[in-house]
Amino acid sequence: MIVQTDAVVLHAMKYGDTSKIVTLYTRKYGKLKVIAKGVRSAKNKVGAALEPMTIASVVFYKKQNRELSLLSKCEIAIPLKHLFAVEEKMAAGLALIELLSMTMHDEHEDEPLFSSVVETLCAIDGSETNTMNVFIAFIIRFIHHLGLSLTLDACVHCGREMGETTGGARFQLTEGTVVCSSCASTSALSGMPLSLGGLKSMHYLGRTPLGRSTGLTLSVQVRDEVLEVLQTFMRYHMAGMRPLRSLAMLSR
């Protein structure tokens, strides 16, 4: 059958002399692969709409029990003009589609998540400062969307609000909770060390609309700490999750 849907391009690879195999994350059908015939020829105008991170409108022939669908039409739905102009924006956008490629199951429809992905890409593209905050905010929402829990506002042992503490905390990978420095020292609890700045940043970004997340300025140290904690938590709970290679661009 012929179907039309919005999509985000996750990956594209050369196939034959003029074609591509493209992995899409679609609104109606989740993640799937299509073959785009002839798009690498000089006369073809579709190629620009099949670059990674592109938000596109696609039409393809979908057949049951076929690994590849045949792409019929593809055009850019929402132009993102700045993603490749600034390295931090490119790192954030590539990390987002890399995360989806690793974690999404084939043909699992999730329209709320798709809408969140589009909103995040647009917020990254439109950001003027603190771009990585948008991606961090997305990760926190993504974790909750998958049914995992992050409880960051109070110590899980004594109940004291973390904003009242003066030291850092220990982040518990098993439960997604935090333990204040006092309880951690007296109970000899394990877990990842998390600075008070990192903890407050995660708490703020998890509750702030994506479009306003760039209002918080993080030091490089806190930004990298938060990204490491969130990635480690996802790797602990999600099979096949690997460190996001796209984030290596931030160390340049």
C-alpha positions, 0 to 999 in steps of 0.5 A: 500500500502507498502511505504518507507520513512525516519523518525524521531522517536518522541515517542514510547509506549508499546503495548501488551506483545511484541509490540510498538505503535510508533509516527513518523515524516516522510519525505513523510507523516508528522506525523503518528503512526505505530504499530511495532509488536514483537519489544520488544522480546529478539530476535528482532533487530529493537528495537534500531531503534525505540528509540526517536530522532532516524533518521530511514528508515522505511517501512510500510503498509499504509491504508486509513482511518486507525489510525495505519499503520503496520510497516514492516521494520525499520533501523537506517539511520543516527547514532547519537552517542552522544545525550544520552551521554551529558545531554544538548544534550539530553535536546535539542534533546528531546525538538525538538521532543516534539515541533514537537509532539505538533505542527505538524498535522497528515499526513501533508507532509513538506519535507523542515521542515523534512530536517531542523529537521534532520539537527538540530538533526545532529548539536546537536549530533555533537556540542562540546559546546553551544548545546542549541544554535542549538535548539534556532536557530531551533525554530526561523526558525520554527516560520518563517516557520509556517508563523509567523514573528519575527522582531528583528533588529529595534524598531517598533516605532522609527525605531532605530536599536536595536544594537544602543540602550543601554537598553533592549527592550519590545517584542510584542507578538502580532506582534513579534516585539520589542520596544526600552526602550526609546519608551517603557517608553514614550508610556507605552507599554506592552510586555515581557521584553527582555534584550539587550543580549537576543535580540542580541542573538536571532537576531544572531542565527536567521541569522547564519547557524545551524552548526555555531550557537554554536560559540556564548556563552550565559550565563545561564540567557540569554539562559533561557530568550530567550527560555522563550520568544520564547516559550511564543510567540509560545503559544500565536499564536499556539493552544495546545502549552505547555511549553517544559517539556524536557527543565527542564533538563537544571535546574539540 
